[in-house]
Amino acid sequence: MKKFKFTIRGQEYDVEIKDFEGSNAKIEVNGTSYDVDVHVEEKATKTPRLVRKPVVNKPGEGKIQKGGAGAITIKAPLPGSIIKINVAVGDTINPGDTLLVMEAMKMENNVMAEKGGTVKAIKVGVGDSVLQDDVLIEIS
C-alpha cells in the first residue's frame, strides 16, 4: 500500500503499510509483519455551525393578507434593480404594456402587464433592488 523509511536512534527501518481498516493496521517492518492499533485524534472542524433562532411571531404577524377582489400584483421575475417606471398611480393600462424596466444579470428586462386595469399602487422606486417574486405594482 505505502512504503516509508524511518530512522530511530540511528537505526533505519523500512516500513510498509499492507492494510488499514478502522483503527487497525497491518504493517511490515524490515520484513516482519505486525498488527498495530492506530490512535487517531479527532480534529475539531473549523467550519462554523449554523444555529437558527426560533421564529416568534407577534399577534397578527405571519398571516397571509388577501388582496381585494380582482386585484392583480405584478411581481419581479428575477432579482435586479429598477431603472425606469413607465406608469403612475391611476393610469389605465392594457395587456402587454411595459410597466417598468429592471436590470437583472447586466441586461435590461421589460416588465409587462398580463392583464389590463388601473394602477392601484407602485411598491418600488427607481434605483430600488428587488428579489424574485417581490411585489412591484398592484393593479385593480
HELIX and SHEET records of a PDB file:
SHEET    1   A 4 LYS A   2  ILE A   8  0                                        
SHEET    2   A 4 GLN A  11  GLU A  21 -1                                        
SHEET    3   A 4 ASN A  24  VAL A  29 -1                                        
SHEET    4   A 4 THR A  32  ASP A  37 -1                                        
SHEET    1   B 4 ILE A  72  LYS A  75  0                                        
SHEET    2   B 4 VAL A 135  ILE A 139 -1                                        
SHEET    3   B 4 GLY A 117  ILE A 122 -1                                        
SHEET    4   B 4 THR A  92  ILE A  93 -1                                        
SHEET    1   C 4 MET A 107  MET A 112  0                                        
SHEET    2   C 4 THR A  98  ALA A 104 -1                                        
SHEET    3   C 4 GLY A  80  ILE A  85 -1                                        
SHEET    4   C 4 SER A 129  VAL A 130 -1                                        
END                                                                             
